[in-house]
């Protein structure tokens, strides 16, 4: 989201492109993940994260707990700004991303400007597994405590 050739030539952008362990295609391992409430667990989900200059694009496709296909997209930077989550159940959903290092970042999900959940992302040193710990409340006020395990495809 939310690149010019000049950005690609800077040392910072080059290091980011080669070092960000979360870039790639990830499949959600439902059996290894935990969802609270369990009734909100998706049936499937795949996420692809790409980098272009300083902007990341995340595209997620899946099937939700009710059996409906889902698709959302976000283009973002690690700059403290809110970025729209296109395709989210609530059209006023945004996320703010914070980079920790090449294997860790976090993001806050907001609906109508109010933080609903916070997520901490970690990628294993070998780059094969990504976990996301999600806490907070969803837009309907339900308490959310999810631990998601993703495997690199």
N, C-alpha and C positions, 0 to 999 in steps of 0.2 A: 504496500500500500505504500502503501501507506505505512537515467544512469547514462550518465553520459560516458563517452569513451575516456574522458579525463579521469573519472572516478576509477575506472578499471586499471589505470596505470599507476595509481597511488599505492604505496607499500601497505597501508592499512587495509585497503580493499582486497589486495592480493592475499594477505594473511587471513582475512575473514573468509574468503572463498575457499581456501584450502583447509582451514582449521575448524569450521563450525560443524561439529559432529552430528547435529540434528538435520542437516540438509540431506534429502533423499526421500525415498518412498517407504512408508511405515504401515504395517498391518497391525490392528488391535488384536491382542491375544485375550479373548474374552475369558478363557478358563483361568488365566493367571491374574486377571484384573478383579477388583472388587468394587461394588457399587452400593452406595447407601443414600437413598433407598434403592433396593435391588430391582424394583419394578421399572426403573428408568434405564437399565442397562441396554445398550444397543445390541442388535443381533450381529451386525458386522460394521466395520469402519476401516477405511484406508485413507491415509493422509500423505500428500506429497508436498514437500517443502523445497523450494528452489530459491536461488540467490541471483540477483542481477544488480550489479553495482553495489549499492548499500541497502537495497530493498529486497525483502523476503516476500515470497508468495506462498501461502499455504492453501491447499485445496483439499477438502475432505469430502469423501463420498461414503455412504453407508446405508444401513437400514436401521431405523430406530426401534424402540421397544414395542411400538404399535404395528410394526411391519411396513412402515412407510419409508420410501427412499428419501435420503437426505443429501444435500449438497450445499456446502458453504465455502466461501473464499474470502481471504483477507490478504491484503498487501500492506506490509508494515516495515517500519524501521525501529531500531532500539533508540528512540529519541524522546520518550516521555509523552508523546502525543497520542490521542485517541484515534483508532482506525476502525472503520466500519467492518462488521462481519456480514458480508452479503450472503443472503440465504438463511440467516439465523431465524429461529422461530419468532422472535420479536424483532421487527425491522429497525428498532432503535438500539441495537446491540453494538457495542464497540469494545475494543481491547487496547490496553496499553502494555507495551513490552519493555522489559528491563533485562539487559544482558549481564550475566555474572562472569562467565568465562566461556571458553570454546566448548564446554560440555554441560553448561548450566544456564538457564534463563528462567524468568518468571513472567507471568502476565496477569493483569486484573481484567476481568470481564465486567462490563457495565451495561445496565439497561436503563435508558432514560437518564444517563449521567451518574447513576448511583452504582457503586461496586456491589455486585451480587456474589461473585466467586473470585478466589485467587488460586492460581495454579503455579506449582513449582515443577520445572522440567529438568531432568537429569539424563544424560546419555552415558552408558558404561564406557570405560576406557578403550575397549575394543571396538566401540561404535556400532555394536549389533543390537543393543537393547536401549530403549528410551522409556522412562517412566514419567508419569505426570501425577502429582498429588493435587487434588482439587478439593477446596473447602469453601464453605459459605452457604448462601441460599440462592435458589434459582428464582426466576422472575415471578413464580407463583408463591414464593415464600417457604418452600420446602427446604429443610436442612440437607446440604449436599456434602458427602464425604466419600470421594471416589479415589481409587488408586488404579491408574491405567498402566498396563504393560504393553508396549509396542515392540515389534521385531522388524528389523530392517529387511526389506524385500530385495 
